[in-house]
Amino acid sequence: MKFWKSTEWQRVRKIRGLPLLLIGIALIPSLYAVIFLSSLWDAYGNVNKLPVAIVNQDRAAKINGKTQHLGNNLTKNLVDGKQLKIIKTTKSQAASGLKSGKYYMTITIPSDFTENSGTLLSSNPVQPEIKIAHNTGQGFIAEKMTTSAAEKLQTKVSQSLQKVYSQTLITAATASKDGFNTGSEGAIQLSSGISQLQDGTKQLQTGTTALQSGSAQLVTGLSQYTSGVSSANSGSAQLVAGAQQLATQLQKVSDEINAKQQAKASDLAKLDVGLTELTQGLGKLSGSGSGSNSENDQNAKGLIDGLSGSKTDLETLEKLVNSDPQLKSNTDIQNTLTDLGKNLGKSSTAAINLQSSITAQMETLNSKLSDLKSGAGAVEQAQQAIKTLNASLTEVSNGIATQAVPGAQQLAQGASQLNAGLSQLNANSGTLNQGASQLNSGTTQLLEGENQAIVALGQANTGAQTLSQKLADGAVKLSSIHNQKSNVTALSKPVKKDNSDLSKVANNGTGMAPYMMSVGLFVGMVAFSAIFDFMTVGKKPKNGFLWWADKQTVNAPVWIAQALLMTALLFIVDGMQTQKPVMTFIVALVASFAFNQFVILFNVAFGKLGSGIMLILMVLQLSASAGTYPIELSNGFFNAVHPWMPMTYSVHALRETISIGGSVALDLTVLLSLGIVSMILTWGVYEVKLRHNQLSFPQSSTAE
């Protein structure tokens, strides 16, 4: 039979509007796929049309010594970048716009954004914050798009800040390298200085050893010295007594000279009375003069000897005082010794002069007396000589009274002060001995400390050498850090992302096309089965196969037209580009055939119930075919039924031909198997229904 003259076509043509309805059914997959996909064909390519509000509240602040205004820079970059439709506005306008749906996202840059950015290398870093607000209820997909853009924004801002601080860190590392080199040189100098200090400490140890020996000798010498001080104290007491005796004796000599001078004066007065009395007086005077001369000479010698002894004692005392630094530095004792020496010298000189004067006067007197004895004519000479002697004695008496006696008294007073100082020195000699012992003990401890210092300096020298080596090693390692612009860029973005993709998807529409094409074909088959009657026949067929074949004369053009029109319009209207265009048409035809035969099977077998089952299956496949999201994101039920869904294989096959370019053999095998099995089962259902006479004929009014 001719295809277009089949009984089924004759029945279709007799039903008013059915041919046009079949044409509309053929266009159902195109309406689903082409029109729907064209509305969002390049949705992600138009993200820059999504309105987003930005509120910049940031204030300028200093970062690394430079005034920065990162909020302004960020706002300008976002507006100029045009990744989103960025609109600068106020805080209140942004909040109301987000609530009303005018804005899909708001970006708020706080007032302390730049200030906090400058603290990232401080002791108390505060991370800068950008506030992002969404209103997901206005559009879930839009929220995902803006969230993705916000994450990219955060990454961009982080990289920008990281670049600033990477520059700072690299510059600091370069400066540290110079510091390490300088530190290494300083450590070498430190090691050299420690070595010299160690040598000096050894020399100090040698000196301390000598000091320890000297301090021991000092202890012994001080013991001897304190013993000598005790002896000097005793001698000074004797010196005081002798000085007092000397003063007393000098006063007696002066008084005696005055007394005898007065006596001689009365004799001279009597000289004028008579020569006889003069002769007798001279005789007496000669005897008395010899006695006085001998006595006076003896007293003068005693005085000189006493003064000599005092001088010897004074020299001994000066040696003892000068041997002690404490006494030597005592100004009062030194001044007293000096005064004693001067007074003792004056007294000695006066005593010697007195002795010489007495001796000379006595010799002159004896000579004059001899002359007097030899003749009375020498009376006047004798008288003159006596007057001269009288004057000399007066002078001697005055010298003794005014010089020798006060000098002896001063000597006694100085000796008393010396005796007091020596007593104080003798009283403190125990403390001095104790201090010398402590000095000896201290030098011993000092020697032990120097030994420890030598060991510690050796360790410090080793540490300084290690420090120098480590600093040099650190400088060598830091020398590998460079501060070029490329280094800063590499440090701020240390990992270079090298994306590779086995397949390219031009846009959102191309990515969703396999899913929407499968949905369109399946929906078209369900709609066709719901409208077209697969049970009514124009005349009773001879068998089930002929019944099926007669229906296929109308059915086949519909499912073929659905596949070809849908695919062609995607290429023409939406501009879809595929890896394998011809194979895309073939897959669409095979999928359309499989869905058609599968839907017809349930429609023929179960009638309207079968069409309802197919509607449920279609809804089930929307989630289980992994057309929009990976099946791994679905729950366990959809993961379990995924391999049993017809659309699973049509979606995968179309992805391969449109975007991936891989093999579709397995998918076509499954789909063809589904279609052929469904077709054979439909033959059987028709045969059963024919045997049970479960077929219907059109009424004459509608059939004709």
VOGU-3710 file (C-alpha; in Angstrom, 3 decimals, decimal comma):
1> mkfwkstewq> 0,000/0,000/0,000  1,044/3,501/-0,556  2,224/5,245/2,655  0,009/8,303/2,396  -3,015/6,239/1,273  -3,082/3,962/4,272  -6,297/3,275/6,142  -4,982/5,253/9,147  -4,252/8,348/7,083  -7,667/8,133/5,507
11> rvrkirglpl> -9,162/8,044/9,027  -7,006/10,997/10,134  -7,979/13,109/7,173  -11,638/12,480/7,889  -11,260/13,972/11,446  -11,466/17,731/11,128  -8,361/19,570/12,422  -6,458/16,406/13,272  -3,788/16,866/10,569  -3,059/20,369/11,846
21> lligialips> -3,034/19,011/15,381  -0,469/16,409/14,366  1,693/19,169/12,927  1,414/21,033/16,237  2,368/17,856/18,103  5,410/17,547/15,872  6,448/21,020/17,033  6,042/20,314/20,797  9,710/19,270/21,338  10,816/22,408/19,493
31> lyaviflssl> 8,640/24,558/21,750  10,241/23,000/24,833  13,831/23,002/23,696  14,196/25,879/21,246  12,025/28,527/22,884  13,003/27,705/26,490  16,717/27,487/25,745  16,672/30,693/23,706  15,433/32,552/26,815  18,537/31,599/28,778
41> wdaygnvnkl> 20,890/30,586/26,008  23,748/32,798/27,311  22,514/33,604/30,825  25,988/33,520/32,413  27,306/35,698/29,635  24,864/38,408/30,690  25,722/38,433/34,393  26,969/41,994/33,911  23,310/42,993/33,583  22,476/41,908/37,139
51> pvaivnqdra> 22,068/45,114/39,208  24,262/45,156/42,322  24,506/48,077/44,764  27,833/49,120/46,303  28,116/51,346/49,389  31,585/52,792/50,018  31,971/54,026/53,622  35,738/53,605/53,730  38,084/56,333/54,975  41,681/56,900/53,901
61> akingktqhl> 44,449/55,543/56,165  48,189/54,954/56,091  49,633/51,601/55,052  53,414/51,191/55,289  53,807/54,968/55,553  51,690/55,780/52,473  48,164/57,178/52,531  45,825/54,685/50,880  42,118/54,691/50,073  41,454/51,066/49,209
71> gnnltknlvd> 37,687/51,534/49,315  37,780/54,021/46,450  40,180/51,829/44,483  37,994/48,772/44,978  34,805/50,627/43,982  36,457/51,984/40,831  37,768/48,560/39,847  34,348/46,976/40,308  32,557/49,656/38,315  35,168/49,640/35,545
81> gkqlkiiktt> 35,364/45,837/35,489  31,677/45,510/34,529  31,499/41,920/35,746  28,240/42,954/37,378  26,055/46,003/36,943  27,602/47,886/39,851  25,590/50,895/41,040  27,030/53,258/43,664  24,407/54,226/46,218  23,820/54,960/49,896
91> ksqaasglks> 23,383/52,460/52,694  19,622/53,052/53,079  18,981/52,947/49,336  20,939/49,711/49,032  18,954/48,083/51,866  15,565/49,091/50,434  16,607/48,140/46,898  17,715/44,670/48,050  14,426/44,121/49,836  12,293/45,250/46,866
101> gkyymtitip> 14,255/43,225/44,336  15,833/46,217/42,621  19,259/44,869/43,532  20,237/41,191/43,661  23,196/41,879/45,950  24,675/44,714/47,981  28,379/45,247/48,669  29,259/47,414/51,683  32,840/48,575/52,275  33,102/49,559/56,000
111> sdftensgtl> 34,727/52,787/57,152  37,728/50,930/58,653  38,499/48,802/55,600  41,754/50,606/54,693  42,732/51,057/58,351  42,343/47,339/59,114  44,183/46,452/55,923  47,208/48,271/57,314  47,324/46,077/60,446  47,965/42,731/58,770
121> lssnpvqpei> 51,711/42,843/59,596  51,275/44,389/63,049  51,236/42,617/66,413  47,418/42,783/66,465  46,219/42,158/62,903  42,578/42,871/62,095  41,278/41,345/58,888  39,513/43,873/56,653  35,895/43,007/55,973  33,572/43,451/53,011
131> kiahntgqgf> 29,906/42,953/53,789  27,910/41,066/51,130  24,119/40,841/51,376  21,765/38,742/49,189  18,025/38,281/48,892  17,826/34,692/47,671  14,063/34,803/47,586  14,208/37,151/44,614  16,074/34,550/42,546  18,021/31,496/43,632
141> iaekmttsaa> 20,066/31,233/40,449  20,780/34,974/40,520  22,008/34,549/44,088  24,374/31,796/42,988  25,682/33,989/40,198  26,244/36,982/42,487  27,766/34,748/45,148  30,246/33,442/42,598  31,028/37,027/41,617  31,425/37,960/45,312
151> eklqtkvsqs> 33,881/35,108/45,843  35,886/36,284/42,860  35,751/39,790/44,325  37,067/38,525/47,660  39,854/36,646/45,912  40,767/39,722/43,895  40,834/41,972/46,970  42,861/39,398/48,915  45,378/39,135/46,099  45,610/42,915/45,890
161> lqkvysqtli> 46,323/43,227/49,621  48,645/40,253/49,498  50,589/41,967/46,745  51,110/45,045/48,938  52,299/42,979/51,894  54,356/40,649/49,744  56,256/43,697/48,533  56,811/44,742/52,157  57,927/41,258/53,213  60,303/40,833/50,281
171> taataskdgf> 61,792/44,264/50,904  62,191/43,396/54,601  63,784/40,060/53,695  66,262/41,849/51,423  67,080/44,282/54,213  67,403/41,353/56,624  69,982/39,808/54,309  72,166/42,915/54,664  71,526/42,863/58,401  72,545/39,211/58,602
181> ntgsegaiql> 75,779/39,972/56,746  76,490/42,872/59,085  75,538/40,696/62,060  77,880/37,954/60,840  80,762/40,426/60,596  79,858/41,773/64,033  79,789/38,230/65,434  83,294/37,667/64,017  84,475/40,858/65,699  82,697/39,730/68,875
191> ssgisqlqdg> 84,524/36,409/68,721  87,827/38,243/68,270  87,006/40,557/71,169  86,043/37,611/73,371  89,360/35,949/72,521  91,197/39,114/73,544  89,059/39,337/76,669  89,879/35,725/77,403  93,611/36,471/77,076  93,187/39,553/79,284
201> tkqlqtgtta> 91,302/37,466/81,831  94,191/35,012/81,900  96,581/37,915/82,509  94,196/39,199/85,177  94,262/35,715/86,684  98,060/35,883/86,813  97,863/39,311/88,459  95,222/38,060/90,866  97,499/35,159/91,792  100,248/37,685/92,530
211> lqsgsaqlvt> 97,717/39,803/94,423  96,730/36,767/96,460  100,400/36,168/97,335  100,857/39,869/98,137  97,726/39,925/100,273  99,091/37,004/102,273  102,316/38,953/102,751  100,221/42,001/103,624  98,516/40,019/106,378  101,915/39,053/107,789
221> glsqytsgvs> 103,301/42,594/107,389  100,239/44,125/109,010  100,685/41,810/111,985  104,266/43,003/112,290  103,148/46,572/111,681  100,521/46,476/114,431  103,165/45,082/116,775  105,424/47,998/115,798  102,547/50,402/116,349  102,190/49,043/119,878
231> sansgsaqlv> 105,938/49,606/120,452  105,695/53,083/118,900  102,768/53,827/121,182  104,916/52,917/124,187  107,847/54,993/122,834  105,591/57,961/122,158  104,475/57,845/125,792  108,146/58,003/126,820  108,643/60,854/124,338  105,854/62,770/126,021
241> agaqqlatql> 107,452/62,275/129,434  110,923/63,236/128,096  109,548/66,340/126,376  107,910/67,428/129,606  111,150/66,843/131,496  113,061/68,783/128,809  110,721/71,761/129,174  111,077/71,659/132,960  114,880/71,368/132,799  115,141/74,260/130,305
251> qkvsdeinak> 113,043/76,428/132,582  115,325/75,545/135,501  118,404/76,454/133,419  116,851/79,794/132,507  115,905/80,534/136,086  119,344/79,545/137,339  121,066/81,773/134,779  118,879/84,700/135,848  119,546/84,013/139,506  123,297/83,794/139,045
261> qqakasdlak> 123,275/86,823/136,757  121,680/88,849/139,568  124,257/87,478/141,930  127,036/88,500/139,570  125,524/91,924/139,261  125,887/92,525/143,071  129,500/91,334/142,858  130,242/93,807/140,103  128,828/96,559/142,255  131,171/95,617/145,030
271> ldvglteltq> 134,077/95,557/142,536  134,318/99,280/142,681  134,833/99,221/146,522  138,222/97,831/146,441  140,778/95,935/144,566  141,299/93,614/147,472  137,714/92,634/147,536  137,983/92,366/143,733  140,884/90,064/143,999  139,104/88,008/146,594
281> glgklsgsgs> 135,934/88,276/144,561  137,880/87,266/141,478  139,272/84,350/143,356  135,811/83,426/144,444  134,468/84,234/141,017  137,165/82,121/139,463  136,173/79,198/141,620  132,499/79,861/141,216  132,924/80,535/137,498  134,677/77,209/136,983
291> gsnsendqna> 131,981/75,410/138,838  129,226/77,183/136,978  130,983/76,649/133,697  131,276/72,959/134,398  127,672/72,633/135,592  126,237/74,745/132,770  128,264/72,902/130,189  127,040/69,608/131,623  123,393/70,790/131,511  123,797/72,015/127,935
301> kglidglsgs> 125,274/68,686/126,898  122,395/66,874/128,616  119,960/69,092/126,785  121,624/68,419/123,416  121,708/64,668/124,072  118,035/64,711/125,060  117,123/66,649/121,945  119,158/64,222/119,791  117,318/61,294/121,342  114,013/63,036/120,734
311> ktdletlekl> 114,997/63,625/117,098  115,818/59,923/116,713  112,481/58,958/118,262  110,706/61,471/116,036  112,314/60,037/112,875  111,347/56,527/113,969  107,819/57,739/114,580  107,674/59,405/111,113  108,741/56,142/109,473  106,047/54,247/111,300
321> vnsdpqlksn> 103,384/56,831/110,371  104,468/56,998/106,702  104,419/53,229/106,407  100,660/53,241/107,103  98,564/54,821/104,258  95,771/55,697/106,679  98,137/57,584/109,049  100,112/59,003/106,156  96,924/60,511/104,717  95,952/61,994/108,158
331> tdiqntltdl> 96,670/65,730/107,751  96,542/66,491/111,487  99,203/63,868/112,333  101,440/64,994/109,460  101,145/68,659/110,467  101,919/67,736/114,102  105,012/65,764/113,062  106,181/68,667/110,899  105,731/71,156/113,766  107,524/68,813/116,194
341> gknlgkssta> 110,415/68,487/113,752  110,669/72,246/113,318  110,470/72,913/117,086  112,926/70,146/117,852  115,307/71,587/115,273  114,979/75,068/116,748  115,525/73,654/120,255  118,613/71,717/119,118  119,993/74,829/117,404  119,307/76,921/120,478
351> ainlqssita> 120,935/74,325/122,722  124,048/74,139/120,503  124,221/77,941/120,337  123,799/78,079/124,100  126,605/75,578/124,613  128,872/77,453/122,210  128,006/80,789/123,776  128,613/79,512/127,275  131,869/77,886/126,229  133,046/81,015/124,429
361> qmetlnskls> 131,986/83,311/127,251  133,615/81,059/129,798  136,800/80,979/127,784  136,677/84,754/127,463  135,908/85,069/131,154  138,751/82,774/132,084  141,048/84,748/129,844  139,900/87,988/131,367  140,190/86,581/134,849  143,747/85,550/134,062
371> dlksgagave> 144,427/89,033/132,882  142,821/90,384/136,032  144,990/88,157/138,073  148,056/89,356/136,255  147,423/92,969/137,023  145,131/95,338/138,716  145,314/97,647/135,704  142,990/95,429/133,861  140,040/96,153/136,184  138,264/98,201/133,611
381> qaqqaiktln> 138,636/95,424/131,042  137,343/92,937/133,580  134,423/95,174/134,363  133,645/95,482/130,634  133,983/91,723/130,182  131,632/91,109/133,083  129,116/93,467/131,557  129,453/91,637/128,220  129,020/88,312/130,010  126,005/89,695/131,817
391> asltevsngi> 124,440/90,715/128,507  125,250/87,329/126,969  123,726/85,520/129,884  120,657/87,680/129,605  120,456/86,819/125,908  120,922/83,093/126,671  118,307/83,249/129,397  115,873/85,026/127,102  116,580/82,459/124,288  115,918/79,583/126,603
401> atqavpgaqq> 112,772/81,181/128,000  111,344/82,347/124,657  112,507/79,619/122,268  113,746/76,456/123,934  111,067/76,225/126,609  108,085/76,859/124,214  109,648/74,461/121,681  109,963/71,795/124,312  106,369/72,437/125,381  105,189/72,180/121,737
411> laqgasqlna> 107,230/69,009/121,409  105,439/67,637/124,451  102,038/68,689/123,047  102,828/67,129/119,622  104,069/64,007/121,337  100,767/63,837/123,209  98,799/64,136/119,918  101,090/61,531/118,363  100,493/59,292/121,336  96,699/59,704/120,919
421> glsqlnansg> 96,922/58,910/117,158  99,065/55,886/117,811  96,598/54,739/120,454  93,735/55,075/117,935  95,836/53,259/115,318  96,627/50,556/117,839  92,907/50,248/118,664  92,038/49,862/114,930  94,862/47,472/114,154  92,500/44,516/114,722
431> tlnqgasqln> 90,087/45,873/112,114  93,009/46,445/109,774  94,170/42,856/110,237  90,591/41,616/109,677  90,337/43,713/106,473  93,620/42,265/105,250  92,307/38,750/105,912  89,095/39,576/104,033  91,205/40,967/101,184  93,109/37,689/101,063
441> sgttqllege> 89,843/35,711/101,057  88,381/38,026/98,388  91,381/37,542/96,108  90,897/33,775/96,440  87,248/34,095/95,414  88,260/36,472/92,623  90,697/33,877/91,348  87,956/31,240/91,313  85,603/33,647/89,498  88,305/34,341/86,911
451> nqaivalgqa> 88,647/30,607/86,293  84,893/30,403/85,716  85,049/33,527/83,530  87,731/31,934/81,353  85,525/28,858/80,838  82,467/31,040/80,134  84,421/33,211/77,713  85,517/30,083/75,881  81,886/29,013/75,552  80,906/32,551/74,501
461> ntgaqtlsqk> 83,636/32,529/71,870  82,316/29,239/70,493  78,777/30,663/70,529  79,915/33,825/68,738  81,583/31,733/66,038  78,403/29,628/65,686  76,316/32,809/65,563  78,551/34,224/62,865  78,241/31,031/60,815  74,462/30,868/61,221
471> ladgavklss> 74,052/34,535/60,324  76,198/34,001/57,258  74,117/30,949/56,310  70,938/32,973/56,825  72,276/35,734/54,596  73,100/33,168/51,915  69,571/31,762/52,103  68,026/35,234/52,058  70,124/36,092/49,023  67,917/33,692/47,066
481> ihnqksnvta> 64,953/36,027/47,700  64,592/38,718/45,038  62,371/41,767/45,162  61,554/42,211/41,496  58,002/42,988/40,420  57,692/39,478/39,042  58,653/38,070/42,470  55,952/40,129/44,174  53,392/38,968/41,627  54,449/35,342/42,048
491> lskpvkkdns> 54,282/35,596/45,843  50,819/37,185/45,822  49,645/34,469/43,408  52,029/31,584/44,184  50,046/29,002/42,247  49,362/29,557/38,581  46,140/27,903/37,598  46,388/25,953/34,376  42,872/24,949/33,490  42,377/22,234/30,944
501> dlskvanngt> 39,007/21,007/29,733  38,338/17,902/27,697  35,345/19,623/26,226  34,158/23,158/25,636  30,640/24,364/26,323  30,050/27,695/24,637  27,230/28,890/26,857  24,428/27,961/29,202  22,049/27,017/26,365  24,518/24,622/24,826
511> gmapymmsvg> 25,092/23,023/28,210  21,351/22,532/28,856  20,465/21,481/25,291  20,920/17,690/25,832  18,539/17,762/28,766  15,898/20,004/27,183  16,003/18,081/23,895  15,368/14,831/25,773  12,564/16,401/27,818  11,006/17,910/24,685
521> lfvgmvafsa> 11,030/14,594/22,822  9,554/12,675/25,745  6,881/15,336/26,408  6,057/15,382/22,703  5,531/11,618/22,720  3,301/11,785/25,831  1,252/14,587/24,284  0,970/12,685/21,023  -0,185/9,534/22,784  -2,740/11,507/24,740
531> ifdfmtvgkk> -4,250/13,094/21,602  -3,890/10,428/18,976  -6,030/7,250/19,182  -3,899/4,159/18,742  -6,833/1,751/19,198  -9,423/2,904/16,621  -9,020/1,440/13,148  -10,708/2,172/9,836  -11,147/-1,531/9,146  -10,290/-4,669/11,006
541> pkngflwwad> -6,650/-5,630/10,458  -5,711/-9,202/9,632  -3,159/-9,401/12,492  -1,472/-7,400/15,182  1,540/-6,491/13,050  -0,625/-4,960/10,325  -2,567/-3,086/13,010  0,757/-1,645/14,305  2,056/-0,970/10,776  -1,078/0,926/9,830
551> kqtvnapvwi> -0,704/3,154/12,888  2,953/3,727/12,066  2,055/5,434/8,805  0,854/8,368/10,931  3,082/7,801/13,970  6,459/7,589/12,217  6,233/10,938/10,413  5,330/12,592/13,725  8,264/11,316/15,813  10,690/11,806/12,891
561> aqallmtall> 9,414/15,369/12,404  9,715/16,039/16,135  13,401/15,042/16,189  14,418/16,738/12,957  12,494/20,000/13,510  13,716/20,387/17,086  17,374/19,779/16,186  17,284/21,936/13,067  15,651/24,876/14,856  18,279/24,706/17,638
571> fivdgmqtqk> 20,952/25,115/14,990  19,074/27,817/13,089  17,291/29,822/15,777  19,535/29,427/18,853  22,785/29,077/16,935  23,796/25,857/18,658  27,236/24,546/17,717  28,108/20,870/18,172  31,109/18,603/17,953  29,238/16,143/15,699
581> pvmtfivalv> 26,285/17,812/13,942  25,198/14,762/11,867  25,466/12,434/14,823  23,363/14,896/16,827  20,518/14,416/14,342  20,955/10,640/14,490  20,863/10,567/18,295  17,769/12,778/18,278  16,049/10,403/15,823  17,011/7,288/17,824
591> asfafnqfvi> 15,855/8,879/21,100  12,603/10,014/19,499  12,027/6,478/18,149  12,729/4,870/21,532  10,508/7,265/23,468  7,733/6,940/20,854  7,615/3,169/20,908  7,914/3,046/24,701  5,050/5,523/25,236  2,854/3,787/22,599
601> lfnvafgklg> 3,411/0,436/24,340  1,943/1,736/27,634  -0,830/3,604/25,813  -1,890/0,531/23,833  -1,524/-1,806/26,769  -3,169/0,318/29,483  -5,051/3,032/27,617  -5,434/6,310/29,468  -3,787/4,748/32,515  -0,712/4,133/30,434
611> sgimlilmvl> -0,575/7,802/29,446  -0,792/8,703/33,134  2,053/6,324/33,941  4,172/7,991/31,255  3,459/11,414/32,792  4,722/10,113/36,139  7,749/8,564/34,447  8,494/11,863/32,720  8,462/13,729/36,047  10,670/11,039/37,582
621> qlsasagtyp> 13,153/11,365/34,769  13,466/15,130/35,234  15,428/14,411/38,427  16,866/10,957/37,747  18,406/11,624/34,319  21,089/14,043/35,693  20,167/16,588/33,085  20,655/19,681/35,263  22,752/18,580/38,246  25,148/15,667/38,682
631> ielsngffna> 23,292/12,573/39,855  25,708/12,339/42,809  23,984/15,405/44,264  20,620/13,597/44,365  19,384/11,273/47,098  19,752/7,506/47,156  16,460/6,800/45,397  17,308/8,821/42,299  20,838/7,391/42,266  19,271/3,899/42,241
641> vhpwmpmtys> 16,786/4,513/39,412  19,184/6,638/37,334  20,485/3,739/35,150  16,886/2,635/34,389  15,681/5,955/33,021  15,478/6,242/29,176  16,375/9,923/29,281  19,625/9,049/31,118  21,010/7,652/27,860  19,568/10,301/25,557
651> vhalretisi> 21,035/13,098/27,704  24,463/11,437/27,786  24,444/10,699/24,057  23,523/14,280/23,142  26,238/15,641/25,484  28,752/13,502/23,658  27,715/14,723/20,212  27,173/18,368/21,159  30,042/19,139/23,571  32,324/16,176/24,276
661> ggsvaldltv> 32,730/14,450/20,934  33,011/10,958/22,402  31,401/7,646/21,619  27,615/7,178/21,760  27,558/3,479/20,900  26,348/2,315/24,311  23,675/4,980/24,529  22,344/4,261/21,025  22,358/0,550/21,774  20,233/1,048/24,892
671> llslgivsmi> 17,833/3,439/23,165  17,471/1,244/20,067  16,962/-1,787/22,287  14,276/0,066/24,223  12,517/1,125/21,010  12,716/-2,279/19,308  11,627/-4,196/22,416  8,750/-1,767/22,946  7,791/-2,101/19,262  7,742/-5,906/19,395
681> ltwgvyevkl> 5,776/-5,860/22,635  3,290/-3,490/21,006  2,826/-6,000/18,175  2,019/-8,592/20,781  -0,460/-6,327/22,590  -2,218/-5,575/19,293  -2,362/-9,304/18,530  -3,897/-10,065/21,920  -6,441/-7,305/21,617  -7,304/-8,386/18,088
691> rhnqlsfpqs> -7,926/-11,961/19,266  -10,128/-10,669/22,064  -11,808/-8,277/19,661  -10,701/-5,305/21,765  -10,581/-2,812/18,924  -12,916/-0,017/17,991  -14,156/1,504/14,792  -15,022/5,115/14,176  -18,669/6,056/14,176  -20,035/6,811/10,773
701> stae> -20,577/10,431/11,648  -16,978/10,975/12,737  -15,295/8,403/10,602  -16,749/9,483/7,363
//
